[in-house]
Amino acid sequence: MAERKVVRGLNGDGTGYLSGCNLPPDQAAAADERLDALARATKQAGDDRPMDQIRADIYLALLSGTHTGPAPIHRRGVIELTADLPTLIGLADHAADLAGWGPVIADIARQTAAARTGDHETTWRYTITDPITGRLLHHGTTRPPSKPERDPRRLPTPRQRALVIARDRTCRGPGCRTPASRSDIDHHHDHAKSGPTQTWNLDAKCRHCHTLKHTGWTTHNNQHGDTTWTSPLGHTYTVPATAITKPRRLTVLEHHLLETTRRRT
């Protein structure tokens, strides 16, 4: 990053380019997210140009000080960082993941997590995983909700929904890879049958897999996050909990102890 710079020049077809190079990835991600939010606001206001053209024009207008378009919609710079806990607290140097950008080194991950203080524009969404299993330990945002969340007697709160999406990543149906962000948040034990709206009783199901529950299929999850589907004919299919970060390579003895503990609990 000591070699960061802005480069400019002409392309062979007569167009020009203006690019920032060797930038801090967390700040570049925040800037890109804000640019996208401004472009989406312009698109919603009735601009029928392709998004790439809108983003490019807003990029130039912001730098030249001539942008007068609508304010960003929905959110201002949401950044999602995925890292294991030892890395965040300085006990390890494992690579983290900045959503949409890929792996970042441990030092950048710690700087990204620390950057929340004094930042009134960017919402930092963080996911902390277990270094052994790679599964979710905690998920949240660095800014509290602007208004109290309603009592979750039927639908999950925004915070519960965000945690389920971060934990499950994809639909929990057998073999289904639909992103959790495009899936329904469903109860294992139906709310109509006194099932609580708590994260341990919720998971992501795409519309197709959600419909299966209304045709005789049932689901059950254990305390390790594994989901078992049972068909109307009694066949079972188990979908293991999702490892978000790379699990630690266990020795044969450690693997045996882990499996033994899982069976007993």
C-alpha positions in Angstrom: 0.0 0.0 0.0 3.0 2.3 0.3 2.9 2.3 -3.5 -0.7 3.4 -3.8 -1.4 5.9 -6.5 -3.9 7.1 -9.1 -3.1 6.4 -12.7 -4.6 8.0 -15.8 -4.1 7.6 -19.6 -5.7 6.9 -22.9 -6.9 3.7 -24.3 -6.3 2.6 -27.9 -9.9 3.6 -28.9 -9.5 7.2 -27.7 -11.3 6.8 -24.3 -9.5 7.5 -21.1 -9.0 5.7 -17.8 -8.6 7.0 -14.2 -7.9 4.2 -11.6 -6.7 3.9 -8.1 -4.0 1.2 -7.6 -2.6 -0.6 -4.5 -5.4 0.8 -2.3 -6.4 -0.6 1.2 -9.0 -3.2 0.2 -11.3 -2.4 3.1 -11.5 1.3 2.1 -11.8 0.4 -1.6 -14.7 -2.0 -0.8 -16.5 0.8 1.3 -16.0 3.3 -1.6 -17.3 0.8 -4.2 -20.3 -0.1 -2.1 -21.2 3.6 -1.7 -20.8 4.2 -5.4 -23.1 1.3 -6.1 -25.7 2.6 -3.6 -25.6 6.0 -5.4 -26.0 4.3 -8.8 -29.0 2.2 -7.6 -30.7 5.4 -6.3 -30.2 7.0 -9.7 -31.6 3.9 -11.4 -34.6 3.9 -9.1 -35.2 7.5 -10.0 -35.9 6.5 -13.6 -32.5 6.5 -15.3 -32.7 3.8 -18.0 -29.0 3.5 -18.8 -27.0 0.4 -17.9 -25.6 0.3 -14.4 -22.0 0.3 -15.5 -22.6 3.6 -17.4 -24.4 5.1 -14.4 -21.6 4.0 -12.0 -18.9 5.4 -14.3 -20.7 8.8 -14.7 -21.3 9.1 -10.9 -17.6 8.2 -10.3 -16.4 11.1 -12.4 -19.1 13.5 -11.1 -18.1 12.7 -7.5 -14.4 13.4 -8.2 -15.1 16.6 -10.1 -17.6 17.8 -7.5 -20.5 18.0 -9.9 -22.7 15.1 -8.6 -26.2 16.3 -7.8 -28.1 13.0 -8.0 -30.3 11.4 -5.3 -28.8 10.2 -2.0 -27.7 6.5 -1.7 -30.6 4.1 -1.1 -31.0 1.4 1.6 -27.6 1.6 3.1 -24.4 3.6 3.1 -21.4 1.4 2.6 -22.2 -2.1 4.0 -19.0 -4.1 4.3 -19.0 -7.8 5.2 -15.8 -9.2 6.8 -15.3 -13.0 7.5 -12.5 -14.0 9.8 -11.8 -16.5 12.6 -11.6 -15.3 16.2 -7.8 -15.9 16.8 -7.0 -13.8 13.8 -9.1 -10.9 14.9 -7.6 -10.8 18.4 -4.1 -11.1 17.2 -3.3 -14.7 18.1 -3.2 -16.0 14.5 -2.5 -14.6 11.0 -5.0 -16.6 8.9 -6.4 -14.9 5.8 -9.8 -13.4 6.1 -12.5 -12.7 3.4 -13.9 -9.4 2.3 -17.2 -10.1 0.6 -17.0 -9.5 -3.1 -13.2 -8.9 -3.0 -11.8 -12.2 -1.8 -9.0 -13.1 0.7 -7.3 -10.3 2.6 -4.2 -10.7 4.9 -4.7 -10.8 8.6 -3.4 -7.3 9.3 -5.9 -5.8 6.9 -8.7 -7.9 8.5 -7.8 -6.4 12.0 -7.6 -2.9 10.6 -11.0 -3.4 8.9 -12.5 -4.6 12.2 -10.9 -1.6 14.1 -12.1 0.9 11.5 -15.6 0.9 12.9 -14.8 3.5 15.6 -15.7 7.0 14.6 -17.2 5.9 11.3 -20.7 7.4 10.9 -21.2 6.4 7.2 -20.2 2.7 7.0 -22.0 -0.2 8.6 -19.5 -3.0 9.3 -21.1 -6.4 9.2 -18.8 -9.1 10.8 -18.8 -12.9 10.9 -16.6 -14.6 13.5 -16.0 -18.4 13.1 -14.6 -21.2 15.2 -11.0 -21.9 14.1 -11.4 -25.7 14.4 -14.7 -26.3 12.7 -14.9 -23.1 10.6 -18.5 -22.7 11.7 -20.3 -19.6 12.8 -19.6 -18.2 16.4 -21.1 -14.8 16.1 -22.6 -12.4 13.5 -23.6 -8.8 13.8 -23.1 -5.2 12.8 -21.1 -2.5 14.4 -24.0 0.0 14.4 -27.1 -0.5 16.6 -30.5 -0.5 14.9 -31.9 3.0 14.6 -35.2 1.9 16.2 -36.2 -0.9 18.5 -36.8 -4.2 16.8 -40.3 -5.6 17.1 -41.2 -8.6 19.2 -40.4 -11.6 17.0 -43.6 -13.5 17.6 -43.9 -14.5 14.0 -41.3 -13.1 11.6 -37.6 -13.0 12.5 -36.1 -9.6 13.3 -33.6 -8.0 10.8 -30.8 -9.1 13.1 -32.0 -12.7 13.4 -32.4 -12.8 9.6 -28.8 -11.5 9.0 -27.4 -14.1 11.4 -29.2 -17.0 9.7 -28.0 -15.8 6.3 -24.4 -15.4 7.5 -24.5 -18.9 9.2 -26.2 -20.9 6.5 -24.8 -19.2 3.3 -27.1 -21.3 1.1 -30.4 -23.0 1.2 -30.3 -25.9 3.7 -32.1 -28.2 1.3 -30.2 -31.4 0.3 -27.9 -30.5 -2.5 -29.4 -27.0 -3.0 -27.0 -24.1 -3.6 -29.5 -21.2 -3.8 -27.9 -18.3 -1.8 -29.4 -17.8 1.7 -29.9 -14.1 0.9 -32.4 -15.1 -1.8 -34.1 -17.8 0.4 -37.0 -17.8 2.9 -36.2 -17.8 6.6 -38.2 -20.7 7.8 -39.0 -22.3 11.2 -37.9 -26.0 11.7 -40.7 -26.4 14.2 -43.6 -24.4 12.7 -44.6 -21.2 14.4 -48.2 -22.2 14.1 -47.4 -25.2 16.3 -45.7 -23.1 19.0 -42.2 -23.1 17.4 -40.2 -20.1 18.7 -38.8 -17.5 16.4 -35.2 -18.0 17.6 -32.2 -18.5 15.4 -31.7 -22.1 16.5 -35.2 -22.8 15.2 -34.7 -20.9 11.9 -32.8 -21.7 8.7 -32.7 -20.6 5.1 -34.8 -22.5 2.5 -35.3 -21.5 -1.1 -38.9 -21.3 -2.2 -38.8 -24.8 -3.7 -37.4 -26.5 -0.6 -39.7 -24.5 1.6 -42.6 -25.8 -0.4 -41.5 -29.4 0.3 -42.4 -28.9 4.0 -46.0 -28.4 2.9 -46.0 -31.7 0.9 -45.1 -34.0 3.8 -41.4 -33.4 4.3 -40.1 -32.6 7.8 -36.8 -31.0 9.0 -34.9 -31.3 12.3 -31.7 -29.6 13.3 -29.3 -30.7 16.1 -27.2 -28.5 18.4 -24.2 -28.8 16.0 -26.2 -27.2 13.2 -26.8 -30.3 11.1 -30.2 -30.5 9.4 -32.0 -33.7 8.8 -34.7 -33.9 6.2 -37.3 -36.8 6.3 -39.3 -37.6 3.2 -43.0 -38.7 3.4 -41.7 -42.3 2.8 -39.3 -42.1 5.8 -36.0 -41.6 3.9 -33.6 -39.2 5.7 -31.0 -36.8 4.2 -28.6 -35.0 6.5 -27.1 -31.6 5.5 -24.1 -30.9 7.7 -23.5 -27.4 9.1 -21.7 -25.0 6.8 -18.0 -24.3 7.5 -17.6 -20.6 6.7 -13.9 -20.4 7.0 -11.4 -23.3 6.4 -11.5 -25.8 9.2 -8.3 -26.7 11.0 -6.7 -30.0 9.8 -7.3 -32.4 12.8 -5.1 -35.3 13.8 -6.8 -38.7 13.8 -7.1 -38.6 17.6 -8.7 -35.1 17.5 -11.1 -36.1 14.8 -12.1 -39.2 16.8 -12.6 -37.1 20.0 -14.7 -34.5 18.1 -16.9 -37.2 16.5 -17.4 -39.0 19.8 -18.4 -35.7 21.5 -20.9 -34.9 18.7 -22.5 -38.4 19.0 -22.9 -38.1 22.7 -24.4 -34.6 22.6 
